[in-house]
Amino acid sequence: LLQWLRVWDRSAADRVDRFVAISTEVQRRIRKYYRRESEIIYPPVDTARFRPAPTHEDYYLVVSRLVPYKRVDLAVQACTRLRLPLKISGAGRDLARLQAMAGPTIEFLGRVPDEQLGELMARCKAFLFPGAEDFGITPVQTMAAGRPVIAYAYGGALDTVIEGVSGALFGEQRVESLIEILERFDADAYDPAEIRRHAGQFDRAVFQERMRAYVARAYEEHAKWN
């Protein structure tokens, strides 16, 4: 069955005229598996919903579905060991396991309404993003709120988290690697206005403009040869 799926996938890919990738990592995969080039157009993020707060508080923040592949356990264990305040917004089947390993500085908020999420992001010390994602919307939302992101150095985070500008990256998906970053992290070394400006390149208006231009260019090239 797996072999059949691979053949079907490749056959379907060969019928595609153009590929659009949502990150450099996805572009790399398209090149590796389909031997095709692609253009990166980042997914739209409604950055206007988020605004920086006058000051930040002392807690770190995770906003995620609580499922194993999101690796929220890394944030829970690292902040428990360092006795750092961590607020976790989200629900899922991994909740009981995460609660069992959490120390007294970890707070589980459940699902936070959208209208409250912006304030929660704007007042965090930093946003923790320990999973491996093709892009990652919540880190960009937090940047739009002016706060830095500490992320696992993989996938979309490599496109959105710029060291010293919008956050910091840890190189291995291990508790010790995240702890090393947290021990030397200085949230006040980041400029909220600069972080928000950086997030602007991922705004939905930019996505719409780039997608319209891409489709128009593709149409013109198609018409030229037909």
Buried (B, 14 or more C-beta within 10 A) or exposed (E): EEEEEEEEEEEEBEEEEBBBBBBEBBBEBBBEEBEBEBEBBBBBBEBEBBBBBEEBEEBBBBBBBBBEEBBBBBBBBBBBBBEBBBBBBBBBEBBEBBEEEBBEBBEBBEEBEEEEBBBBBBBBBBBBBBBBBBBBBBBBBBBBBBBBBBBBBBBBBBBBBBEEBBBBBBEEBBBEBBBBBBEEBEBEEBBBEBBBBBBBBBBEEBBEEBEEEBEEEBEEEEEEEE
